Amino acid sequence: QKEDIEVTLLPAGHCPGSVMFLFEGEKGTVLYTGDFRLAKGEAARMELLHSGTRVKDIQSVYLDTTFCDPKFYHIPSREECLNGILELVRSWTSLTPYHVVWLNCKAAYGYEYLFINLSEELGIKVHVNKLDMFRNMPEILYHVTTDRHTQIHACRHPRDDDYLRGNRLPCGMTCQNGTPLHIISIKPSTMWFGERMK
């Protein structure tokens, strides 16, 4: 038997290019999420998820999420996390030009929102190893730099943690103009919220 199925790709918000699949056929509609990260209200703005003024009737959802576990009973919103990180980075970097923040980002993509907002709010570009990976995302290129002389770093090295113990950044920086750097590390990770019960 043959059946026509319409497949729609919806933005998943997980990392650049990530999508959810909406399958529509005679036997019903199915949504397969894959990893996704949607803020409250984002699904409501997805026109292709709606038919007229109402959400399409979806019979089945294949939900792919690491956090479908009771131990993740509360995960703060992206905005709450950004505000917390912003407050910490602002208070640290305003002490002296030698107070530096290292964003310990374990994945290559998915932190663009954080980089852009920190750069916009603080007027400080984020140091990354290479710009190649961001070439197809022109909106972020203004906010990242390969110049190590900045106060926010998201540079990476295979032995990141060893570097930090020696009070140096993964890019090798230990001082600026002969003055030692004061480095704090921030690890943006949702997993933290499952490891703490309160």
HUZI-V64463 format. One record per run of one state. SS is the DSSP state (2 for helix, 1 for strand, 0 for the rest). FROM is the first residue (numbers start at 0). LEN is the number of residues. If there is no record, write none. Layout:
BEGIN
<<SS FROM LEN> <SS FROM LEN>>
END
This chain:
BEGIN
<<0 0 5> <1 5 6> <0 11 7> <1 18 7> <0 25 2> <1 27 5> <0 32 10> <2 42 3> <0 45 1> <2 46 3> <1 49 2> <0 51 2> <1 53 2> <0 55 4> <1 59 3> <0 62 7> <2 69 3> <0 72 5> <2 77 16> <0 93 5> <1 98 5> <0 103 8> <2 111 11> <0 122 3> <1 125 2> <0 127 4> <2 131 3> <0 134 3> <2 137 4> <0 141 2> <1 143 2> <0 145 6> <1 151 2> <0 153 6> <2 159 6> <0 165 9> <1 174 2> <0 176 2> <1 178 2> <0 180 1> <1 181 5> <0 186 5> <2 191 4> <0 195 3>>
END
